[in-house]
Amino acid sequence: MKADLLVDMANQIGTFFDSLPDREEALKGIAEHIRRFWEPRMRRVLLAELDGGAEAARLTEIVFVALTKYRESLTPAAVG
């Protein structure tokens, strides 16, 4: 998938969880949703954006924080 579409999807997830009153619960919810429902290839592309991709600037603040904080658990296992 293209990075711009994944950023849009992640931001939509972030909008949903941003309504939670507990900030930590929201951050964890974003990361958990992406980990459970996104295939590894999608997570790799999204996480690559954090490393200087052009679409990273479009991530909402809450999504950026969630991806950064929970990056280790979102990183798919190495293949091969």
C-alpha positions as CSV (number, residue, x, y, z in Angstrom):
1,M,0.0,0.0,0.0
2,K,1.0,3.6,-0.5
3,A,2.3,5.5,2.5
4,D,-0.2,8.4,2.0
5,L,-3.2,6.0,2.3
6,L,-1.7,4.3,5.4
7,V,-1.2,7.7,7.0
8,D,-4.8,8.6,6.3
9,M,-6.0,5.3,7.8
10,A,-3.8,5.7,10.9
11,N,-5.1,9.3,11.4
12,Q,-8.7,8.0,11.2
13,I,-7.8,5.4,13.9
14,G,-6.2,8.2,15.9
15,T,-9.3,10.4,15.7
16,F,-11.4,7.6,17.1
17,F,-9.1,6.9,20.1
18,D,-8.3,10.6,20.7
19,S,-11.9,10.9,22.1
20,L,-10.9,8.7,25.1
21,P,-10.4,10.7,28.3
22,D,-7.3,8.7,29.2
23,R,-4.4,9.7,27.0
24,E,-2.3,6.6,27.7
25,E,-5.3,4.4,27.0
26,A,-5.7,6.2,23.7
27,L,-2.1,5.8,22.7
28,K,-2.1,2.1,23.6
29,G,-5.4,1.6,21.7
30,I,-4.0,3.2,18.5
31,A,-0.9,0.9,18.6
32,E,-2.9,-2.2,19.5
33,H,-5.4,-1.6,16.7
34,I,-2.6,-1.2,14.2
35,R,-0.7,-4.2,15.5
36,R,-3.7,-6.5,15.5
37,F,-5.4,-5.5,12.3
38,W,-2.7,-4.3,9.9
39,E,-0.6,-6.8,8.1
40,P,3.2,-6.7,8.6
41,R,3.8,-5.1,5.2
42,M,1.4,-2.2,6.0
43,R,3.1,-1.7,9.4
44,R,6.6,-1.6,7.8
45,V,5.6,1.1,5.4
46,L,4.0,3.2,8.1
47,L,6.9,2.8,10.4
48,A,9.3,3.7,7.6
49,E,7.6,7.1,7.4
50,L,8.7,7.8,10.9
51,D,12.3,7.5,9.6
52,G,12.0,10.5,7.3
53,G,9.3,9.6,4.9
54,A,7.5,12.5,3.2
55,E,4.1,11.5,4.7
56,A,5.3,11.6,8.3
57,A,4.5,15.3,8.6
58,R,0.8,14.4,7.9
59,L,0.5,12.1,10.9
60,T,-1.6,13.6,13.7
61,E,0.2,14.3,16.9
62,I,-1.5,11.5,18.8
63,V,-0.7,8.9,16.1
64,F,2.9,10.1,15.9
65,V,3.3,9.7,19.6
66,A,1.6,6.3,19.6
67,L,3.8,4.9,16.8
68,T,6.9,6.3,18.4
69,K,6.1,5.0,21.9
70,Y,5.0,1.5,20.8
71,R,7.3,1.1,17.8
72,E,8.9,-2.0,19.1
73,S,5.6,-3.9,19.5
74,L,4.5,-2.6,16.1
75,T,7.6,-3.7,14.2
76,P,7.0,-7.0,12.4
77,A,9.4,-9.9,13.0
78,A,12.2,-10.2,10.5
79,V,11.4,-12.5,7.6
80,G,13.8,-15.3,6.7
